[in-house]
Amino acid sequence: MLIQFLSRHRTIFISIAIMLIVFVGLYFRFIYAFEVEFTNQYNRTEFTQDEYYYINMVNNLLTYQSYGYSQMYDAQVMPGYPIFLATLMVMFGTEGVGVLVVRVVQALISTGTIYLVYLLAAKVLSNRGAGLIAAALIAFYPPLILYSRFILPETLYIFFITLYFLIQIKALEKEENPYHIGAGALLGISVLFKPMIFVLLPLPYIYMIIMSKNAEQRKIYIRNFVFYAIACCVVLVPWWVRNLITLERFVLLTDNFLETVTLFAFGKFGILLFEPAFYLPTGFTLLSGVSTPLHTYIVALGSLGLISGLFIKHLRLMSVFIGAYILLSLFFTPAPNYGLQYMPFLAIFAVYALFKIMSRTRIIVKREDNFINSDSTSEFAERISLE
């Protein structure tokens, strides 16, 4: 009786469910923003070395109008995050209140990522129930909660790169130029926070051109790519002009972008993905017990789903793009927190793998018993098992 009632009102149920997931995700992020305090870190402050340098950058930017990470003038880091910090700290200061405001805003932005993961998973997997599960994984994934309180670019980058993938997927379904311009602009904004993804700029369009059935389709994708690439470059032009004027040379991304390229080594997967980037002050154990198991679940099932997606037509582009995105990291000096940027996408593929496993073992309920989505879970599971 209850299941039949929920089935008839599934849209209301889904709306309530995603609101609860987002609310609880925000609650945990606020706890970490307000209550977690680190001491005796870099230069006997509460900040890590990178946080300390970012705040110092903002001080120099606001006081001396100079932009530099380790020197007064350099291009060592992309300008997106320092500009974000300066926008808030010019009003609230670079200490106490200013730092707290940054953490609160980042908590809100990180919560926005939860909803974007729901939308992206529902879009890619054609199932809103899958979107709910993927959103829940990201809402309660402790490293993403923790990093929303750090004065580091991860939170904003993950938000923009997730939004980029959502718009890019929609753009490739349509011929209208505004979608492709929007995708290009979002990629450019993402690059302003972390430059690595810039290398993959043409990948989705190369894939679509290769898969095109005729010359007319290829012509359309080439035209769309031109608008997409121009939009991305327009976002980056101010950075290029600044480097030409200040450093008197052209710097595409950062000073150390090419210099950090190292030998291709698969052992780097261990640093990027095999352990969560999560640590807390002594005595503060909230969510610490679930960090490693949840991380293992997302990475293991996400990897399985990613590989499986290569053999499914409607998932192949997403699998190729995310797979290339992860492999790209192997060319750079890795750190555990670099793996955070992949978690929204691995969570989506983890849900896909979970549904596929459930369909294979006949655990999925029948269509009339489903109350999660208009596309029933069983129908979705049967479809992906056949594909």
N, C-alpha and C positions, 0 to 999 in steps of 0.2 A: 504493500500500500504506500509506504513512504517512498520507495524507489520509483513507483509510478508517478507520484506527486512531483518528485524532484525531476523526473524525466520530462514532464510537461512544462516545468519551469526552469529548464536547464540554463537558460540565458541569465536569469536572475541568480541562480546558484553560482555560476561562473563569475559573475560580477562581484558577488559577495566574497567568493573564495579569493580572487585576485586582490581585492581590497584588504582582506585579512592578511594575506601573505606580505603585501607591501607594507602594511602598518606594523606588523611584527618585525619585519626587516628593518624598518626605520627605527623602531624602539631599540633594537640591539645596537644599531649604529650610533644612536644618541648616547647609550650607555658608554660605549667606547670613546665617544667624543668628550663626554663630561667627566667620567669617573676614572679612566685609565691614566695613570701618570708614571712616566719613566724618569729616573734620576741618574745623575753621574754618567751621562753619555758624553758626546763630543764636547771638549772644552768645559767639562763639568756642568753641562746644561742638560735640559730634558730632551734635547734633540739629537737625532743621529747626525752623522757627518753631512750627508746630503741635505737633510732638512736645514742644518745650520748654514750651509752655503746658499741654499735657496733664499732664506730669510736675509742673509747678508747681501745677496743680489738685489733684493727689493730695497733694502736700506740705501745701497749705492744708487739704484735707479731713481729713488725718490729724492735723495739728497744731492747727488752729483750729476744726475741724468746720464750715468754711465751704465752700460750693459756688459757684464762679465761675470763668469762663474768663479774662476780661480784667479783672474786678473781683472783690472779695471775695464778692459775692453777685450772681448774674445767672442768666439762663436762656438763655445764648447757644448752648450745645451740649447735646444730649440726654445723659442720665445713664448710659446703658448702658456705654459704654467707660470713663469715669472710675471707675465702680463696679468693673468688671472689673480695672482697674489697681490700685485701692486694695485689693482682695481679695488680690492677689498681693504688692503692695509693703508691706502692713502686716506681712507675714511676712519679706520679703527685703530691704526697703529700697527707696528711690527712685533709687539709683545702682547702679554696677557689677553686683553679683549680681542685684539686683532687676530691672534692665533686661534682663539676659541671660535670666532666668527668663521674663519676659514674651515675649521673642523665641522661646524654645523652645516655650512653650505655644502661641503663635500659629502656629509651624511645624506643630505637631500638628493644630491646628484647620484650618489651610489644607489639610493633607493629608486631613482628614476631608471637605472640600469636594470633593476629587477623587472620593471614593467616592459622595458624594451626586449628583454629576453623572452618574456611571455609572448609578445607580439611576433618576434622573430621565429620562435619555435612553432607557434600556431600557424604561421605563414609557411614555413619550410616543410613541416610535417603534416599540414592540412588537418590539424586536430587541436582544438583549444584545451582539451584535457592534458595533452602532452605539454602544451604551453604552461599550464599551471604547475606541473611537476618540475619542469626546467626552471621556472621562476622560483619555486620553493628551494631548489638546490642552491641557487645563487643567493637567495635571501638569507639562508642560514649557513652559508659557507664562511667559516670564521676568518680566513685570511683576507677576504674582501671586506669584511666588517672591520677588521683591525686596520687595514691600510686606508680606510676612509678617514681615519683620524691623523694620519701622518701628513706632514707638509711635503708631499711628493706627488708627482704627476699621474701616478697610476690610476687613481679614481676617475679623473676627468678623461684621460685617454681611453679607458675601458668604456665609458659612457659614449664617447663620440665614435669609437670604432664599431661598437655594437649598433648604434644608430646608422652608421655608414652602411653596414652590411644589410640592414633592414631596407634602407632606401635603394641600395644597389640591386637587391633582388627584385624589388618592385620595378625599378627602372628597366631592367632587362626584359620585363614582360610587356613593356609599353614602348611606343615609338616617340612619344611626346618628349621634346627636348628638355623641358623643365625638370623632369625626373633625373635625367642624366647630368644636367648642370648641378642639381642638388647633390647627387652622389659624388660628383667631382669636388664640389666645395667641401663636403663633409670629409672626404679623404684628405684634402688639403689641411683642414682644421686638425684632423687626427695627426698628420705629419708634424704640425706645429707643436705637438706634445711629445711625440716619439717618432723619429724619422724612418725607422726600419721599413714600415709598410709601404713607403714610397716606391720601393723597388718593384712591388707587385701592381703598380698602377694600371698597366695594360692587360693584366691577366684575364679578367672576366670577359673582356671584349675579344681578346685573342681566342678564347675558348668558344665564344658564340660565333665568331667568324668561321672557325674551323668546322663547327657543327651546322653551319648554315646549309640549307638545301639548294639554294640557287644564288645567282649573282645579285639579284635584287635585294635579297636578305642581307648579303654581305655588304652591299652598298649602304644599307640602312644602319648596320652596326658600325661601319666605319665612320659615317656621319655622326652617329651618337657618341662615338669615342672622341671625336674631335671636340665636341661641346663639353664632354666630361673632362678631358685633359686640359682644355683652356680654363675651365672653372677651377680646377685644382691649382693650376699655375698662377691664376689671378690671386688666390689666397696667399701663395708663397712669395709673390713679387715683392712686397714690402720688406720681407726678410732678406731677399737677395740684394735689394737696393741698399739696405742698411749695411750689409757686409761689404759691398763695393765702396761705399762712402767711408765707413769707419775703418775697415781693415785693408782697404785698397786692393782687394782681390775678390774674385768670385768664389763664394762658398755655397755649394748646392744645399747642404743640410747642416752639418757641423764640421768643426775642425777635425774631429776624430772619427768621422763616419767611415772613411776608407781604411784608416789606420787600424781600426779595431777588427777588421776582417781577419780571421784566423783560419787555420787548417780545419777542414771539414772533419768533425769528430763526433761519432754517434754517442760517445760516452757523455756528451753534454746533456742528453735527455735526462740523465740522472739528476743533474742540478736543476734543470728547468721544470721537470714534471714529477719526479718521484718523491718529493717531500714538500709539504706545504710551507709557504713563507709565513710562519706564524710563531710569534713568541710574545710572552707577557711578563710584566713585573712579578717578582716573587710574591706569592700569596693571592694573586688574582687569577682564578682558574676558570672564569666563565667561558663556556663553550670550548675550552681547550681539549676536553676529552673526546669531542666529536670531530675535531679538526682532521686528524690523520685518517680515520675511517671514511669520512665523507670525501676527503681529497682522493683517497684510493679508489673509491667507488666512481667518482666523476672521471678520473683519468683512465681507469681500466675499461669501464663500459663506454666512455666517450671515444677511446681509441678504437674499440671494437666497432662501434657505430660508424665512426669516420671511415674505416676501411670498408665496411659493408656498403656505405653510401656510394662508394665508387662504382658499384655495380647496379645502382638504381638510377634510372634516367633523371627523375625530378630532383634527386639529391646530389647528382654527380658534380655539378658546378660548385656547389657549396663545399663538398668534400675535397675537391681539387684545390679550391681557394684556401680553405682552412689548413689543409695538409701542407701546401706550399708556404703558407704563413708560418706554420710551426717549424718546418724545415729551414726556413730562412734564418731562424734564431741560431742555428748551428754554426753559422758563419761569424757569430759575434761572441764576445766574452759573456758567458752566461751567469746568472744569479737566480736564486729561487724566486724572488719577487717578479722576475721577467715572465715567469710562467703564469702569473695572474691574468694576463691579457687574453689567454686562451680559454679560461674557465667558462665564460658564458657559452662559447661555441661547443666545447667538450660536454657541457651539461646538456645541451640540446641533443647531441649525438648519443649521449648516455641514455637519455629517455627513449630515443629511437631504438637503441640496442635492447633496452629493457622490454619495450613493447614487442620487439621481434622475438626475444627469448620466450616471453610469455605466450606468444602466439604459437611458437613451436611446441611448447609443453602443454598446450590446451588449458591454460589457466584463465584466459580471458573470458569474461561473462558474455552471454548472448546479447544481441542488439537490444531486445526489449527490456533487458535488465540494466542497460547503461543509462546514466543520468548526467554524464559529464559534458557531452558535446552532441551537436547535431550530426556530426560525423561520429558514429558510435565507435567506442574503443575496439570492440570486436571487429567491426567492419574495417577499421584502420589496420588492425593487426593482421586480419586475413589478407588485406591488400598488399601490405609490405612483405608478408611471407610468400605470396605468390610472385612478387616482383623479384 
